[in-house]
């Protein structure tokens, strides 16, 4: 959420942000509704002041006729104020709906573009593997080594259901433990966070109302979150934090759930796109300073790149164009890892910064050195989303004999084992 004062004073800048993000939002309408809102509030406040003045006069006058006259004036004033308060309620409904829908302004460095096809590659790492055999998909490799069961997964959980088994489970936990050890060295505080969250939490992080179709909803009106970022950000909602704790770095773990609405026909087989998965999420809260946000954004991205490099997986980094940014994002990088069986990169990490968009909605503040209360800045990036990341590990490290080489970084967590499927 942007500050309404900022919107009023920078209407053209906000309009240009809407244009760059290719979103349908009427900035002029928000400013018009806000003007009506302020006018009514000013009138009500004036009437309240008059009401207090008349009430004081009623208590101090001894003349009964004058008291009767003042009481009648008070009745008329109250009736008038009631009408305006009812009108304010209606205006506030539209104002609030507009305020939560106004998009954040993208950074100047964000490229122009309407769709993901116009995202820009900023760097690559690693050599694309050149196999002297036809590479198999993770599906065929995992089935061959009894690492997954999709048929029984579908029987038990429905479409996109799966069971991970045997060495897939061990590889999964090895990856998690390696990741945890790596991030603890970078002063991240580990946290296991809820997947079941309130609607207000998702509103605060900007995931609804726009992304509501992709969320599972309970019979009680709560939701299953698609990322640990949601609960982690709400941890400090409605609090004033000590500036000394910044930057606050959290490594959050949670099961995640997505309906994958609108993805029918896409990735219907395998582990790329599933309804239930797990995420380790990096979250940072810092001071309200643009340069700090930029610096930590690069740091979060570098953290994930170091992890992928340790796993010996080729990848590239993309900067999202304006039309591929979400409502609250100022700038976003995607990291895509190489998937040999598809002969393409697939997205595994998304790093974003928001300035005070989320913290303003969640009311997360701090007191600066001068004693002023400010909204913190927030950032997040995937540390690892699994089992999706297993796809690139397994496919990039497959061998001619059908076995899978375990990356050296993960071997200590698998008892020194070097291969899956090789005696």
C-alpha positions in Angstrom: 0.0 0.0 0.0 1.3 3.4 -0.9 0.9 6.5 1.3 -2.2 8.4 0.2 -0.3 11.7 0.7 2.5 10.4 -1.6 -0.2 9.4 -4.2 -1.8 12.9 -4.1 1.5 14.7 -4.4 3.0 12.3 -7.1 -0.1 11.4 -9.1 1.8 11.3 -12.5 4.5 9.1 -11.0 1.9 6.6 -9.7 0.1 6.7 -13.1 3.4 5.9 -14.8 3.9 2.9 -12.4 0.5 1.6 -13.3 1.4 2.0 -17.0 4.7 0.2 -16.6 3.1 -2.7 -14.7 0.4 -2.9 -17.3 -2.3 -2.9 -14.6 -5.9 -1.7 -14.8 -6.1 1.0 -12.1 -7.7 4.4 -12.1 -5.4 6.8 -10.1 -7.7 9.8 -10.9 -10.6 8.0 -9.3 -8.7 7.3 -6.1 -7.7 10.9 -5.9 -11.3 12.0 -6.4 -12.6 9.7 -3.8 -9.9 10.8 -1.4 -10.9 14.4 -1.9 -14.5 13.6 -1.0 -13.3 11.5 2.0 -11.2 14.4 3.3 -14.0 16.9 2.8 -16.5 14.9 4.7 -14.0 14.2 7.5 -13.3 17.9 7.8 -17.0 18.7 8.0 -17.6 16.0 10.6 -14.7 17.3 12.7 -16.1 20.9 12.5 -19.5 19.7 13.6 -18.0 17.8 16.5 -16.1 20.9 17.6 -19.4 22.8 17.3 -21.2 20.1 19.3 -18.6 20.3 22.1 -19.1 24.1 22.1 -22.9 23.9 22.3 -22.7 21.2 25.0 -20.5 23.5 27.1 -23.0 26.3 26.6 -25.9 24.1 27.7 -24.2 23.2 30.9 -23.4 26.8 31.8 -26.5 28.7 30.8 -29.2 29.3 33.4 -31.8 30.6 31.0 -34.3 27.8 30.2 -35.4 29.3 26.9 -31.8 29.6 25.8 -31.2 26.0 26.9 -34.1 24.8 24.9 -32.8 26.7 21.8 -29.3 25.2 22.3 -30.7 21.7 22.7 -32.6 22.0 19.4 -29.5 23.3 17.7 -27.7 20.2 19.1 -30.4 17.9 17.7 -30.2 19.4 14.2 -26.4 19.2 14.4 -26.5 15.5 15.4 -28.9 14.7 12.6 -26.7 16.4 10.1 -23.6 14.7 11.4 -25.3 11.3 11.3 -26.0 11.8 7.6 -22.4 12.7 6.9 -21.1 9.8 8.9 -23.2 7.3 6.9 -22.0 8.9 3.7 -18.4 8.6 5.0 -18.9 4.9 5.6 -19.8 4.4 1.9 -17.0 6.6 0.7 -14.5 4.7 2.9 -15.5 1.4 1.4 -14.5 2.5 -2.1 -11.5 4.4 -0.8 -10.2 1.3 1.0 -10.8 -0.9 -2.0 -8.9 1.5 -4.2 -6.0 1.9 -1.7 -5.3 -1.9 -1.5 -5.4 -2.2 -5.3 -3.0 0.7 -6.2 0.2 -1.0 -7.4 3.7 -0.1 -6.1 6.0 1.9 -8.3 8.6 -0.2 -10.1 12.3 0.9 -9.9 13.7 2.9 -12.8 16.0 -0.1 -13.6 13.0 -2.4 -14.3 12.8 -2.9 -18.1 9.7 -2.1 -20.1 7.6 -5.0 -21.2 4.1 -6.5 -20.9 4.8 -10.2 -20.5 7.3 -12.7 -19.2 8.7 -13.0 -22.8 10.2 -9.5 -22.3 12.1 -10.3 -19.1 15.8 -9.6 -19.5 18.6 -12.1 -18.8 21.3 -10.4 -16.7 23.8 -13.3 -16.2 24.3 -17.0 -16.6 26.4 -19.5 -14.6 27.7 -23.0 -15.4 28.0 -25.0 -18.6 25.0 -26.6 -20.0 25.7 -30.4 -19.8 26.5 -32.2 -23.0 25.5 -35.8 -22.6 26.8 -38.5 -24.9 23.5 -40.2 -24.4 19.8 -39.2 -24.6 19.1 -37.6 -21.2 16.2 -38.9 -19.2 13.6 -36.9 -17.4 13.5 -36.8 -13.6 10.3 -38.8 -13.9 12.0 -41.8 -15.7 15.1 -41.6 -13.4 13.1 -41.5 -10.2 10.7 -44.2 -11.2 13.7 -46.4 -12.2 15.2 -46.0 -8.8 12.0 -46.3 -6.8 12.2 -42.7 -5.7 8.7 -41.5 -6.5 5.2 -42.9 -6.9 2.8 -40.8 -9.0 0.1 -43.4 -9.5 -0.5 -43.9 -5.8 0.0 -40.2 -5.3 -2.9 -39.5 -7.6 -5.0 -42.3 -6.0 -4.5 -40.7 -2.5 -4.3 -37.0 -3.2 -5.8 -36.5 -6.6 -4.3 -34.7 -9.6 -0.7 -33.7 -9.2 -0.4 -35.9 -6.1 2.9 -37.8 -5.4 4.8 -39.8 -2.9 8.6 -39.3 -2.5 10.4 -42.5 -1.5 13.8 -43.9 -0.5 16.7 -41.9 -1.9 14.5 -39.1 -2.9 13.5 -38.5 0.7 17.2 -38.8 1.8 18.2 -36.3 -1.0 15.4 -34.0 0.1 16.5 -33.9 3.7 20.2 -33.6 2.7 19.3 -30.5 0.6 17.4 -29.0 3.5 20.2 -29.6 6.0 22.9 -28.2 3.7 20.7 -25.2 3.1 20.1 -24.6 6.8 23.8 -24.9 7.7 24.7 -22.5 4.9 22.2 -19.8 5.9 23.0 -20.0 9.6 26.5 -19.0 8.7 25.0 -15.8 7.1 23.2 -14.8 10.3 19.7 -15.9 9.3 17.3 -16.8 12.1 15.6 -20.1 11.3 11.8 -20.2 11.8 9.1 -22.7 11.1 6.0 -20.8 10.2 2.3 -21.6 9.8 0.8 -22.5 6.5 -2.8 -21.9 7.7 -3.2 -18.1 7.8 -5.9 -15.5 8.2 -7.3 -13.5 5.3 -5.8 -10.3 6.8 -2.3 -11.8 6.6 -2.7 -12.4 2.9 -4.1 -8.9 2.4 -1.2 -7.5 4.3 1.4 -9.2 2.1 -0.5 -8.3 -1.1 -1.5 -11.8 -2.2 -5.2 -11.1 -2.2 -7.5 -10.1 -3.6 -5.5 -10.4 -6.8 -4.2 -13.9 -6.2 -7.1 -15.4 -4.3 -8.0 -17.9 -7.1 -4.7 -19.7 -6.6 -5.3 -20.3 -2.8 -7.0 -23.1 -1.0 -9.6 -21.8 1.5 -10.9 -23.6 4.6 -14.5 -23.8 5.7 -13.7 -21.3 8.4 -12.6 -18.6 5.9 -8.8 -19.1 6.5 -6.3 -20.0 3.8 -3.5 -22.4 3.1 -0.5 -20.2 2.1 1.5 -20.7 -1.1 4.7 -19.3 0.5 6.2 -18.9 4.0 6.8 -15.2 3.3 3.1 -14.6 4.2 3.2 -15.8 7.8 6.8 -14.6 8.3 5.9 -11.0 7.4 2.9 -11.0 9.6 5.0 -12.1 12.6 5.8 -8.5 13.4 2.4 -6.9 12.3 1.2 -4.0 14.4 4.5 -3.7 16.2 7.1 -0.9 16.6 10.5 -2.6 16.3 13.8 -1.6 17.7 16.0 -0.2 15.0 19.0 -2.0 16.5 17.5 -5.4 15.3 17.8 -4.3 11.6 18.6 -5.9 9.3 16.3 -8.7 10.6 17.1 -11.8 8.5 14.8 -14.8 8.7 15.0 -18.2 7.1 11.4 -19.5 7.2 10.3 -23.1 6.5 6.7 -24.2 5.7 4.7 -26.6 3.8 3.0 -24.7 0.9 -0.2 -25.2 -1.1 -1.3 -23.8 -4.5 -4.3 -24.7 -6.6 -2.3 -23.8 -9.8 -5.4 -22.1 -11.1 -5.1 -21.3 -14.8 -2.3 -23.9 -15.3 -4.4 -26.7 -16.6 -2.4 -28.6 -19.3 0.9 -27.3 -18.0 3.4 -29.6 -16.4 0.8 -32.3 -15.7 3.5 -34.9 -15.0 6.4 -34.8 -12.7 7.5 -32.5 -9.8 7.7 -29.1 -11.5 4.2 -28.0 -10.7 2.5 -29.7 -7.8 -0.3 -28.6 -5.4 1.6 -29.4 -2.2 5.3 -28.6 -1.7 7.9 -27.2 0.7 9.7 -23.9 0.8 12.6 -22.3 2.6 12.1 -18.6 2.3 14.5 -15.7 2.9 12.9 -12.7 4.5 14.6 -9.4 5.4 13.2 -6.4 7.3 15.4 -3.3 7.1 15.4 0.5 7.6 13.3 2.6 5.2 16.2 3.4 2.9 16.1 2.7 -0.9 19.8 1.9 -1.1 19.6 -0.6 1.7 16.7 -2.3 -0.1 18.8 -2.5 -3.3 21.8 -3.9 -1.4 19.9 -6.6 0.4 18.0 -7.5 -2.8 21.3 -8.3 -4.4 22.4 -10.1 -1.3 19.3 -12.3 -1.2 19.8 -13.2 -4.9 23.5 -14.0 -4.3 22.6 -16.3 -1.4 20.5 -18.4 -3.7 23.0 -18.4 -6.5 25.8 -19.7 -4.1 23.5 -22.5 -3.1 22.7 -23.5 -6.7 26.4 -23.2 -7.6 27.2 -25.6 -4.8 24.7 -28.0 -6.2 26.5 -27.7 -9.6 23.4 -26.7 -11.5 23.6 -24.3 -14.5 21.3 -21.4 -14.2 20.5 -17.9 -15.4 19.2 -14.8 -13.7 16.4 -12.7 -15.2 15.2 -9.2 -14.2 11.4 -9.0 -14.5 9.9 -6.5 -16.9 7.2 -4.1 -15.6 4.3 -6.2 -16.8 5.6 -9.3 -15.0 5.8 -7.7 -11.6 3.3 -8.3 -8.9 1.2 -5.6 -7.2 3.7 -4.8 -4.5 7.0 -5.5 -6.1 9.5 -2.7 -6.8 11.9 -5.0 -8.5 12.2 -8.8 -9.0 14.8 -11.3 -10.1 14.0 -14.8 -11.1 16.6 -17.5 -11.1 15.9 -20.4 -13.5 17.8 -23.7 -13.3 18.6 -25.8 -16.3 16.3 -28.9 -17.0 18.1 -31.1 -19.5 15.0 -33.2 -20.4 13.2 -30.1 -21.4 16.3 -28.4 -22.9 15.4 -25.2 -21.1 15.6 -23.2 -17.9 12.8 -23.4 -15.3 12.1 -20.9 -12.5 13.2 -22.0 -9.1 13.8 -18.8 -7.1 12.1 -15.3 -7.1 13.8 -12.4 -5.3 11.8 -9.2 -4.7 11.8 -6.0 -2.7 8.8 -4.0 -1.8 9.9 -0.8 0.1 7.2 -0.2 2.6 4.3 -1.6 0.5 3.8 -4.7 2.7 4.9 -3.1 6.0 2.4 -0.3 5.6 -0.4 -2.8 5.1 0.8 -4.9 8.0 1.7 -1.9 10.2 5.3 -2.9 10.9 7.2 0.2 12.1 10.4 1.2 13.8 11.8 4.3 15.5 14.7 5.9 13.7 17.7 7.6 15.2 15.8 10.9 15.5 12.9 9.2 17.2 10.6 9.3 14.2 8.3 6.4 13.6 8.7 4.9 10.1 7.5 1.9 8.2 10.2 -0.7 7.6 11.2 -2.0 4.2 10.7 -5.7 3.3 12.4 -8.1 0.9 12.1 -11.8 0.2 13.6 -14.6 -1.9 13.3 -18.3 -2.2 16.1 -20.2 -0.6 14.8 -23.5 -1.9 11.4 -24.8 -3.2 11.2 -28.5 -3.1 10.6 -31.0 -4.7 11.0 -28.7 -7.7 14.7 -28.1 -7.1 15.2 -31.9 -7.0 14.3 -32.0 -10.7 17.4 -30.0 -11.8 19.7 -31.9 -9.3 18.6 -35.3 -10.6 18.5 -34.5 -14.3 21.8 -32.5 -14.5 23.7 -35.2 -12.5 22.4 -38.3 -14.4 25.0 -40.7 -15.7 25.2 -42.9 -18.8 24.4 -46.0 -16.8 21.2 -44.4 -15.5 22.6 -43.6 -12.0 22.5 -40.2 -10.4 25.6 -38.5 -9.1 25.0 -36.8 -5.7 26.5 -33.3 -5.7 29.6 -33.2 -3.5 28.0 -30.6 -1.2 25.2 -33.0 -0.3 27.3 -36.1 0.3 28.1 -35.4 3.9 24.4 -35.4 4.6 23.9 -38.7 2.9 26.5 -40.7 4.8 29.2 -40.1 2.1 27.1 -41.7 -0.6 28.2 -40.6 -4.1 25.6 -42.1 -6.4 22.0 -43.1 -6.4 21.4 -46.4 -8.3 25.0 -47.6 -8.6 26.2 -50.5 -6.6 
